[in-house]
Amino acid sequence: MAGYEYPTMTKRMGSCGLDVTLGQFTDSEILVLLGDNWTGRTTFIRMLAGKLQPDEGASCIPVLNVSYKP
């Protein structure tokens, strides 16, 4: 079972911002992100997938194969 860790990171978009704290998960877990519109779910996934660079933190984001299933 592989374990993954993501760093503390911040992304700002205009007056809105997303602050992510250090976290971890394993490849046997299914992660579900729930929240209202404009709470940063997609931004968080894009940062984990390497499609969007954080503004602060995250000197090294691990390369993850992220799937998106609505």
PyMOL commands that set and color helices and strands:
alter all, ss='L'
color gray80, all
select helices_A, chain A and resi 41-49
alter helices_A, ss='H'
color red, helices_A
select strands_A, chain A and resi 3-6+9-13+16-20+23-26+56-57
alter strands_A, ss='S'
color yellow, strands_A
deselect
rebuild
show_as cartoon
